[in-house]
């Protein structure tokens, strides 16, 4: 059995207000650093075999703090990188509200390609392929994967048999942990979005997309 902790990176300045996507140089805020340390202390109670992470700065910083506490190695993987938000990268959420494509993306993610970016199905496929590769490398043991809200939602949606259009029903706050176990080809979802400390999250109703 492979036990996988899917960790959303900790908070950064502007979380919930700006769609930073894959923009470089987005680091954890002071609150985010505190959240990451709480995550690390919680996960250090388990025998973590390895930490995999999105290569983006905020995820890598979170992963490094966890790995240090757990005496584990860190490996970056593009399989768990943020959704490619294309021309929306760096936009304020409020500024996107009038766009028809934005509204379509938040109601019909299965068929709406982000302008200049990814189709959500592509995000889900690369993340699941990465997950199965980790399972092959670690057929037993506990692994941490640090990624982003919509990437984690897409993985959970696949394992739960949930349509992509319903992913926003899953609350994945900054610095939250979702735990799954893979018994061969059979998945068990043990928890979704568990938080260790109160996250610096956006106001309710604002995070209709992966506000990373």
Secondary structure, DSSP 4 states (H G I P E B T S, - for coil): -EEEEEEE---BTTTTTEE-TT-TT--B-HHHHHHHHHHHHHHTTS-EEEEEE-SSHHHHHHHHHHHHHHT--EEE-GGGSPP--GGGTTEEHHHHTT-HHHHHHHH-TTT-BPTTS-BHHHHHHHHHHHHHHHHHH-SSEEEEEEE-HHHHHHHHHHHHT--GGGGGGS---TTEEEEEEEETTEEEEEEEEEESS---PPPTT--SS---
